[in-house]
Amino acid sequence: MAKAAMVQRQVKREKLVAQYAAKRAALKEIINNKDLPVEERFKAGMKLAELPRNSSATRLHNRCQVTGRPKAYYRKLKMSRIALRQLASDGQIPGMVKSSW
């Protein structure tokens, strides 16, 4: 299991990303618009820099829904390889059997 604090930090980041997504998108649109004057684009860049760091989507990290493990994550299943293997061995995932040869 991952530390509870790390999982809670991730949840906090997810909330911030959702909260500021529209504002970030609008500011990035202004910054990338080459038709606008440089001063206006610079002001938009400064406003973007003032937003919380954790509101950036790049600071999110995929975590296992079962254990909170940040590594060896399968996106399709939303869990780590270790949790997947344990659940498959216990027979809790329909149609999945542990392979041995």
N, C-alpha and C positions, 0 to 999 in steps of 0.2 A: 504494500500500500504506500502511496505517496503521502507526504506530509499534508495534513489537513490545511495548513496555512497556504501551501502552494496551490492546492485545488481552489481554495477560497479566493486567492489572488487572481487566478484564471477567470473565475466567475465574475469578479469585479471588473476585470478588463473587458470581458464580453459585454457587460452592461454598458460600459463607457463607449465601446465601439458602436454599439447600437444607438446610443443616445446622440453621439456626435457625427454619425455617418452622413446625414444630410448636409450639415454645416461644412464638414470637410470636403464633400463632393462639390458644393457650391464654390468654396474658396479655390479649390484646385481648378475648377472650370475657369474662373477669373484669371488665375495665374497662367494657365496654358493658352489663353486667348491672346494671340499675337496682335490682334487689331486694337486692343485697348492700350492706353498710354502706359509707359513704364512705371510712372509714379503709382497709378492705381494697382497695377500688378504687384508692385513692391509692398504696398499697404496690405494687400490680400495675403501676401507671403508672411508678413509680420503677424497678422491675425491668426494665420494657420499655426505659426510657431508658438503662439500664446495658448493654444489648446492643450489639454493634458496629454502627456506622452502616451499614457496607457489607452488613449482613445484611438490610437493608430492600429489598423487591422494587422499590420506586420508584427506587432508585439504579441499576438495571439499564438498559442501553440496547441496543437491537437493533443488531447489527453484521453486515456482510456476511460470509458463510462463506468466500468466496473471497479477498477483499482486506482485510477488517477495517474497511472504511469505515463510519462511523456514520450518514451521511446518505443520503437518497434510497434507502431500504431498502424492498424489497417483501417483506411478511411471508409471502405465499404461497410465494415462491421462496427466501426466506432469503438474498437477495443484493441488491446495489445495482444501480442502473440502468446504471452504467458496466460492471460485470462482466457483467450480463445482455446488454447490447448486444455486447460483445466475444465472448462465447461464442456468441451467435446468429450473428454475422458469420462466425465460424470454423466454423459448422455443427455445433456440439457439443450443441445443444439440439434434439431431434427435433421436427419439425413447425413450428419457428419460422424464419421467413425475414425478412430485413430488407426493410422496405417502402420503395418509392421510386415517385414519380409525377411 
